[in-house]
Amino acid sequence: MPHDKLIEKASVFYNSDNPFSNLTLTQKQVLSEIFIIRNAITHKSDNANLKFKNMLSSKRLSLHHSPSGFLRSLHSPSNNMFNQYIIELAYISNDFATFS
């Protein structure tokens, strides 16, 4: 889901300040990647697959990865991409919890 759509949908729950409007560029990128991976897994459409392949290409990664293979791939010697996205989501959630 594009960031602007996320802000629009969240505005239903927030009267004025919307924590999604204060995301950093890095946080927006993380959420965008998560949405792309989610769509590639759930929809299996040509469009979802193309966006996933474009994401891999932009990261200079092998285009032979499936979404599940990408999530299992190593981010660091002791951490795979799935765990890295969980960590990133925890940071974003923490920012939401301290949003004022």
C-alpha positions as CSV (number, residue, x, y, z in Angstrom):
1,M,0.0,0.0,0.0
2,P,1.5,3.4,-0.9
3,H,2.3,5.7,1.9
4,D,-0.3,8.3,0.9
5,K,-3.1,5.6,1.0
6,L,-1.9,4.5,4.4
7,I,-2.2,8.1,5.7
8,E,-5.6,8.4,4.2
9,K,-6.9,5.2,5.7
10,A,-5.3,6.0,9.1
11,S,-7.0,9.5,9.1
12,V,-10.3,7.7,9.9
13,F,-8.8,6.9,13.4
14,Y,-6.8,10.1,14.0
15,N,-8.5,13.5,14.2
16,S,-5.4,15.7,13.7
17,D,-1.9,14.3,14.2
18,N,-1.5,11.0,12.3
19,P,1.6,9.0,13.3
20,F,1.9,7.7,9.8
21,S,2.5,11.2,8.5
22,N,5.7,11.4,10.7
23,L,7.4,8.3,9.3
24,T,11.0,8.7,8.3
25,L,12.0,8.0,4.7
26,T,13.6,4.7,5.9
27,Q,10.5,3.7,7.8
28,K,8.3,4.4,4.7
29,Q,10.7,2.3,2.6
30,V,10.5,-0.6,5.1
31,L,6.7,-0.5,5.1
32,S,6.7,-0.3,1.3
33,E,8.9,-3.4,1.0
34,I,6.7,-5.3,3.5
35,F,3.6,-4.5,1.5
36,I,5.3,-5.5,-1.8
37,I,6.4,-8.9,-0.3
38,R,2.9,-9.4,1.3
39,N,1.3,-8.8,-2.1
40,A,3.7,-11.1,-3.9
41,I,2.8,-13.9,-1.5
42,T,-0.9,-13.4,-1.3
43,H,-1.9,-12.3,-4.8
44,K,0.6,-14.2,-7.0
45,S,-0.4,-11.9,-9.9
46,D,2.0,-10.7,-12.6
47,N,1.8,-7.1,-11.2
48,A,2.6,-8.2,-7.7
49,N,5.5,-10.4,-8.9
50,L,6.8,-7.6,-11.1
51,K,6.9,-5.2,-8.1
52,F,8.6,-7.8,-6.0
53,K,11.3,-8.4,-8.8
54,N,11.7,-4.6,-9.1
55,M,12.3,-4.4,-5.4
56,L,14.9,-7.2,-5.6
57,S,16.6,-5.4,-8.5
58,S,16.7,-2.1,-6.7
59,K,18.5,-3.9,-3.8
60,R,20.8,-5.5,-6.4
61,L,19.7,-9.0,-5.3
62,S,19.2,-12.1,-7.3
63,L,15.9,-12.1,-9.2
64,H,15.7,-15.8,-8.6
65,H,14.4,-15.4,-5.1
66,S,10.8,-16.2,-4.3
67,P,9.2,-14.0,-1.6
68,S,9.7,-16.8,0.9
69,G,13.2,-17.4,-0.2
70,F,14.0,-13.7,0.1
71,L,12.6,-13.7,3.6
72,R,14.7,-16.7,4.5
73,S,17.9,-15.1,3.0
74,L,20.5,-13.7,5.4
75,H,20.5,-10.0,6.3
76,S,23.5,-10.6,8.4
77,P,25.3,-13.8,9.6
78,S,22.9,-14.2,12.5
79,N,19.7,-12.7,11.1
80,N,17.5,-13.4,8.1
81,M,15.4,-10.8,6.3
82,F,12.1,-11.9,8.0
83,N,13.6,-11.3,11.4
84,Q,15.1,-8.0,10.2
85,Y,11.6,-6.8,9.0
86,I,10.2,-7.8,12.4
87,I,12.9,-5.7,14.1
88,E,12.1,-2.7,11.9
89,L,8.4,-3.1,12.5
90,A,9.1,-3.1,16.3
91,Y,11.0,0.2,15.9
92,I,8.2,1.7,14.0
93,S,5.7,0.5,16.5
94,N,7.7,2.0,19.3
95,D,7.7,5.3,17.5
96,F,3.9,5.1,17.3
97,A,3.7,4.3,21.0
98,T,5.7,7.4,21.9
99,F,3.9,9.6,19.3
100,S,2.4,12.8,20.7
